[in-house]
Amino acid sequence: MCSALEELWHDELEAAKEKMREDIREEVLAEVRAEVQAEVRAEVQAELQAENQLYLISLVQRKVKRNSPLVLIAQELEETPDSICNIYDTVMAHPDADKETIYRYLHPVDMSKN
């Protein structure tokens, strides 16, 4: 009878261990998913910000080619002159550059990551 109890206890212990392994596995998996989700969310946000900035650069370029002053460009784009001043100055300094080149001038570190 003692060996039957030991076997039963051993089986219950193994089942409890397996349940704990599964619970820990699920917790770790949830943590990894959360980390990956946060990383992907940050990457997507950075990509969207870059795309928005590229679009803003292209708009400023068009308006600079029409000889519009900074204040008027800002007003037309519903931006403040301070918020587009760096873009405007860079476009003025490099009038023949494309929007990606202007972006690299404004964000030299961002482009070197790629």
C-alpha positions as CSV (number, residue, x, y, z in Angstrom):
1,M,0.0,0.0,0.0
2,C,2.9,2.3,0.7
3,S,4.2,2.0,-2.8
4,A,0.7,2.8,-4.2
5,L,0.6,6.0,-2.2
6,E,4.1,6.9,-3.3
7,E,3.2,6.3,-6.9
8,L,0.0,8.4,-6.5
9,W,2.0,11.2,-4.8
10,H,4.6,11.0,-7.5
11,D,2.0,11.3,-10.2
12,E,0.3,14.2,-8.5
13,L,3.7,15.9,-8.1
14,E,4.5,15.4,-11.7
15,A,1.1,16.8,-12.7
16,A,1.7,19.8,-10.5
17,K,5.1,20.4,-12.0
18,E,3.7,20.2,-15.5
19,K,1.0,22.6,-14.6
20,M,3.6,25.1,-13.2
21,R,5.7,24.7,-16.3
22,E,2.7,25.5,-18.5
23,D,1.7,28.5,-16.3
24,I,5.3,29.8,-16.4
25,R,5.5,29.2,-20.2
26,E,2.3,31.2,-20.7
27,E,3.6,34.1,-18.5
28,V,6.9,34.2,-20.4
29,L,5.1,34.0,-23.7
30,A,2.8,36.9,-22.7
31,E,5.9,39.0,-21.6
32,V,7.7,38.3,-24.9
33,R,4.6,39.2,-26.9
34,A,4.2,42.5,-24.9
35,E,7.9,43.3,-25.5
36,V,7.6,42.6,-29.3
37,Q,4.4,44.5,-29.5
38,A,6.0,47.6,-27.8
39,E,9.1,47.3,-30.1
40,V,6.9,47.0,-33.3
41,R,4.7,49.9,-32.1
42,A,7.7,52.1,-31.6
43,E,9.1,51.2,-35.0
44,V,5.8,51.9,-36.7
45,Q,5.5,55.2,-34.9
46,A,9.0,56.2,-36.0
47,E,8.2,55.2,-39.6
48,L,5.0,57.2,-39.6
49,Q,6.8,60.3,-38.1
50,A,9.4,60.0,-40.8
51,E,6.8,59.7,-43.5
52,N,4.9,62.7,-42.2
53,Q,8.1,64.7,-42.1
54,L,9.0,63.7,-45.6
55,Y,5.5,64.8,-46.7
56,L,5.9,68.1,-44.9
57,I,9.3,68.6,-46.5
58,S,7.8,68.1,-50.0
59,L,5.1,70.6,-49.2
60,V,7.7,73.2,-48.0
61,Q,9.8,72.5,-51.1
62,R,6.9,73.2,-53.4
63,K,6.1,76.4,-51.7
64,V,9.7,77.6,-51.6
65,K,9.9,77.0,-55.4
66,R,7.0,79.4,-55.6
67,N,9.0,82.0,-53.6
68,S,6.7,81.9,-50.6
69,P,8.1,83.3,-47.4
70,L,8.3,81.2,-44.2
71,V,5.4,82.9,-42.4
72,L,3.1,82.4,-45.4
73,I,4.2,78.7,-45.8
74,A,3.6,78.1,-42.1
75,Q,0.2,79.7,-42.3
76,E,-0.9,77.7,-45.4
77,L,0.3,74.4,-43.8
78,E,-1.3,75.3,-40.5
79,E,2.0,75.1,-38.7
80,T,4.0,77.6,-36.7
81,P,7.0,79.2,-38.3
82,D,9.2,77.8,-35.5
83,S,8.0,74.2,-36.3
84,I,9.0,74.3,-39.9
85,C,11.9,76.8,-39.7
86,N,14.6,74.0,-39.9
87,I,12.9,72.5,-42.9
88,Y,12.6,75.8,-44.6
89,D,16.2,76.8,-43.9
90,T,17.5,73.4,-45.1
91,V,15.3,73.6,-48.3
92,M,16.6,77.1,-48.9
93,A,20.2,76.0,-48.5
94,H,19.7,73.0,-50.8
95,P,17.0,74.0,-53.3
96,D,17.8,71.2,-55.7
97,A,17.9,68.4,-53.1
98,D,15.1,65.8,-53.0
99,K,13.0,65.3,-49.9
100,E,15.0,62.3,-48.7
101,T,18.2,64.3,-48.9
102,I,16.6,67.1,-47.0
103,Y,15.4,64.6,-44.4
104,R,19.0,63.2,-44.1
105,Y,20.3,66.8,-43.5
106,L,17.7,67.2,-40.8
107,H,18.2,63.8,-39.2
108,P,21.7,62.5,-40.0
109,V,21.5,59.9,-37.2
110,D,18.1,58.4,-38.2
111,M,19.3,57.5,-41.7
112,S,22.5,55.9,-40.5
113,K,20.5,53.4,-38.5
114,N,19.1,51.9,-41.8
